[in-house]
């Protein structure tokens, strides 16, 4: 009886491992699609080419400067993954929960909070027909409503693998320290995120502020930037639970060395990169919503410079080490305002 039970467990483990292997190998399968020209010619009943097919076509002929830029980003990411990553664990379904699926247009989008993800969700809702009208008119709370855009984590391994092989997969990233500064300003320095501040701000104040006032302990509404960074660097933080998605590293959310990304967009070139993706989709009339002036790249850089100038070089170095993989994988240089050496 014990031997039969052991055999059943062994078979079950082998089946699960085979299913997860599909996920871990999907980026290699998609790479062979480009290299061996095995893209299917049929899409939506043969009515039009898929975004992935259009990208493949761009790679075969003379490239525009923008198409060449995106080819270089793909190659740089692949090279960085080979240089800086070692043996990795198999992907689990929960690793795919940030990858949103648009079956109507053949798109997979991995969203990284504080990198225009609200506007990308608005655009995907409009593209997929789940919302009507101008994406700019979709309220932010509706764009983030759970269930409106399915996650890749909701599908079986076979369905995941099929989509990874046939769909255009893209993500948008940004300078890691500017993203951190944006997360702090949005979540802790403004009054309209009271619930978020009670959840995280009170925890930060309780742990890091001696003799905190009762109001701060109850509301967590006045967290300082230095306290926020100290919380991120405290080993207890990640022991207690994973980082919140607003400050989790982009590579930990999107797994770019396990999944093949066809387009790596950047916040610093948001308008051009968004137009490139929408051009592949075949939606030239759809305009990507522009961020407000205070959230655009030049203003964001000034805000980050101001916030980090009061942080000691010791903590700057430790923080850089924490986010170093995002700098390496997405080809960001250490910001000039840091004092790392």
N, C-alpha and C positions, 0 to 999 in steps of 0.2 A: 504493500500500500504506500509506504514511504517513497519507494523507488518510482512508482507511477506518478505520485504527486510531484516529485522532483522533475520528472520528464515533462509534465504539463507546464510547470513553471519555466523550464528551459525553452520550450516551444513558444510560449507567450512572450518571453523576453526577446527571442530571435525575431518574432513578428514585429514587435514594437521597434526594435533596433532597425529593421529593414525599412519600416515606415519613416522613421526619423532620418535615415540615411538619404531618402529622397529629398528631404529639406536641405541637408548639409551639402548635397551634390548639385543642387539646382543651379547655382551660379556657374558651374562647369558646363552643365547642359546648355544654358543660354549662351555661353561663350561659343560653343560649337555651332550654334545656330548662325552666328555671324561668320565664323571661319569656314563652314562647309556649305553655306548658302542653302540651308534646308528649310527656309521660311516657307510656310504654306501660302499659296497665292489666294486662297479664299478668306474673306473677312466679311462678316455680316452678309452672308449669301453672295459674296463676290461683288458687292456694290462699291466698295472702296477699299483702299489699302489700310492696313493697321498702322498705328503710330510707329511700332517697331519696324515694320517693313519700310516705312518712309525713312527712318533713321538709317537702316541698312542701305537703302538706295543712295542716301547722301554720302555714305562712306565709300561707295563704289566709284563715284565720279569726282570731278573737281569740287572741292569743298569751299563753301563760303568761309570767311574768317570766323564767324560764330560757330559753324559746324566743326571747324578745325579746333577751336578752343575746347569744345566739349569732347572731342576725341582725345585731346591731350589730357583733359581732366580724368577721363576714364583710364587712360594708360597710367597716369601718375598714381591714381588710387590703387590700381592693380599692383604696380611696382612697390608702393609703400606697404601694401598688405604682405607681399612676399618678404620684404625686408624686416618688418617690425612685428609680425605675428608668428607665434609658434603653433604647436598643436592645439587645436581648439575643441571644446566640447561640442556635441551634437546640438543642433537647435531644437528647442522645445516649442510646442504650439504657442505658449505665452510670449515667446520671443518675437512673434509676428503680429502682435496686437496693434502696433503702431503703423503697420502697412495697410493702407486703405485700398479698397478694390472698386474699380469702375468697370463693370463687365460690358457696359454699353459701348465704351470707347477703347477698351483694352488697355487700361492704365492701372499701375500699382504705384501708390504714392506713400512713402514713409514720412510721416509728419514729425517734425522736431519743434516743440514749443518755443516761442520767441524767435521763430524764423518765418514769419508771415504765414503760419499754418492756418490761422483763422481765415485769411483770404483764400488760401488754396482749398480749404474745405468748402467755402462758398462757391468757388469756381467748379469744383467737382460736383457739387449738388446741382448746379445749373447745367453742366455738361451731361450728367446722367439723367436729367429730367426729373430729379427728385424735388427741385424747386424751380419756380418760374420767374422770369424777369431778369433784371440786372443783378449780378452777384453782389454788387455794392449795397443793394437794398435788403439783403438777407441779414437779419439780426445776428449778432455774434453768438448769443445763447442758442439760437436755432442751429447755427453751423456746427456747434460743439455738442448738440444733443446726441446722446448715445443711440446707436441703432440706425441712424439715417444713412450712414455710409458703412457698409460691411467691412470688417477687418479680415485680413488673410488668415488670422488665427481661427476663424469660425469654420474653415473648410477642412476637408479630409486631406491627408498627405498627397493622395493622387491628384486631387483638385488643385492643391497648392502648387504641385510640380507642373501641372498643365498651364496654369496661369503664369508661373515664372518663366516658362519656355516661350509663351506666345505674347505676353503683354510688355509694354514699355514700362520699365521700372525707374522711378526717379525720386530724388530727395533734394531738399534745400538745406544748406548749412550756413554757418556764419562764424566769424571770429569768436572763439570760445569765451574770451573775457568780456567782449561786448555783449554776448548773449547773457552771461552771468549778471552783468550790470543791468541789462534790460529786465531780467527776471526779478532782481531786487527792487528796482524802481516800480515795476508794475504790481508786484505782490505785497511789498512791505512798506513802500514809501507813499502809497496813495490810499485814501480812506475807503474806497469802495470794495475792498476785498476783506471785509471783517471776518468772514468765516474762515478764509485761508489763514489770516493772521492769528485767529484763535487756535487753529490747529497747529501751525508751525511756529508762529511768533512767540506764543506763550512757552513753548518747549525751549526755544532759543534763550529767552529771557531767564527762565527758571534755571537753565544749566550754566549760563555764562555771565550773568549779571549779579554780582554780590549786592545784597541789600536793595533789591528791586522794589519799586513802589507797588502797592497792591493793584493799582489800575493796570500797570504794565503786565503784571503776572496774570491778570484776568483777561486782558484784551490782546496782548502781544502786538500792539499797534505802533510801537516806536522802536522797532529793531534797527540797530545801527548796521551799516554796511560791514564794518569790521567784525561785528558779532555774527552776522550771516556767514561770512567767510570762515570764521573760526568754527562755526557749527558744521560746515562742509568738511573741514579738515579733521574734525574730531573723530577718531576711530569708532566711537560708540554710535555715531549716526548711522553708518552703513551696517553695523552689527544689528541694530534694532530693526531696520527695514531698508529696502532699496531706496536710492535717491528718488525724490519726486521728479516727475518728468520735466519740470521746468528748469531743473539744473542737472539732470542726468546727462552724461556725455552722449553726444550724437551717435558715436559708434556703438554705444551700448543699447541705444534705442533701435537702431536700424541695421546693425550687423553688416557693414559694407564689405567685410572680408569673407562673409559666408554667402551673401546674396549678391548677385550681379546687378549693379546699377548702371543703366544706360545713359542717364543724364544726371550730373551732379551740379545742381544750381547753387548759386551763392547769394546771400542777402546783399552783398556789396554790389552785385550786378543783377539785382532782382528783376527789373523791368525787361532787360534784354533776355535773360534766361527764361522768364515766364513766357515771353512772346515766342521763344524758340520751341518750348513744349507745346504751346497752343497751336503753333504752326504745324507740328507733327500730328496733332490731333485733327487738324483740319477745321479749326474754329477761328478764322481770322477776324471775324466780327466781334468776338468775345474779348473784352479788354480786362486785363488783370487789375484789380483795384490797387491804386497807389496807396502806400502807407501815409499816415499823416506826417506833416513836416517834422515834428519832434521825434518820430520813429524812423526817419530815413537814415541812411548809412552815415553821412557826415555828422549829423547831430548825435547819433548814437556813439560815434567815436569820441566826440567831445565829452559826452556824459561819462563814458568809461574812463577817460583820462582823468577827469576831475575826481571820480570816486576812488580810483586806485592810487592817486598821488599821496594819499595819507596812509597807505598800507605799507608796512615795513618790508624791506627786501627779503627778510626771512620768510614771511608769510607769502610773498609773491612767488618765491621759488617753490615753496611747497604746493601752492595752488597750481603753478605751471606744471609741476610733475603729475598732479592729479588729472589734469586735462591734456596732458602731453600727447596722448594718442590721437585726439581730435586735431591738434596742430599738425601732426605728422601725416595723418591719412588724407587730410583735405588741403594740404599744402598752404598752411598759414604760418607766417613768421611770428616770432614773439613780438608783441607790440612794443613800439619804441619808448612808451612811457614806463615800461617795467625796468626795475633795477635788479637784474638777475645775477650779475657777476660783480 
